């Protein structure tokens, strides 16, 4: 669904730029080239302006401006690549991809965040397979529903991954809302099939970005929401022992990010990165691979 909406937006944008080029051609022979330049530049500038605005709202630049500017540029590039060049152009559903080595390494289920799809994991997918992990990346549907409703889809993916690999346990990696989806799945189905659960930039305490959210899953991620309190109250010691948390202090989507902790759990911090960069940064990915190796 999301990829289709993004493709429709890209098509409408391209048609608009083509029309603008036709109008410009009445005034200058260079008109179509100007329209082409705008077609290429506006998405990048739009993403940059959006990232700067979010950073300003999160008041992050007040503490360590250099790290925040580094995060802005890195996040702009990550968002541009994922939302413009990756997520719209996928027509395939979720399926298991076997590791490229004959290995007993734990299979991995990748779960994206809010308003994304499985293409956010492009940077990690092939690396995991090369390391001997069988991998499955799912696209959560529908876009807007209770986070609890995704638990059944996760359970189906877990069963498929176990059946195709012959293993009884898997590792789960969730970015942003995906980390909460993992916890909702464990609450609904238990954690016996999980070997480790890694969360990247997950709003375990919520986020202040949309204090008056109305959509079901967004509302559940509001800062210190009732749903999050209930989720924490039902988190067992066994589930907590499986969780590994990572964040970036320069997160302008989930903030205050340094508060995204859970009782008695250590948190791995990656300064100078943006929210979506946590799915792509080599340092973060090395930590993920090491965590999987130690599971």
Helices and strands as residue ranges (DSSP letters): H 2-25, H 31-57, G 60-62, H 65-79, I 80-84, H 85-85, E 107-111, G 118-121, H 122-130, E 135-138, G 147-150, H 151-165, E 170-175, H 177-189, E 194-200, H 216-220, H 226-233, H 237-242, E 243-247, G 257-259, E 267-269, G 276-279, H 282-294
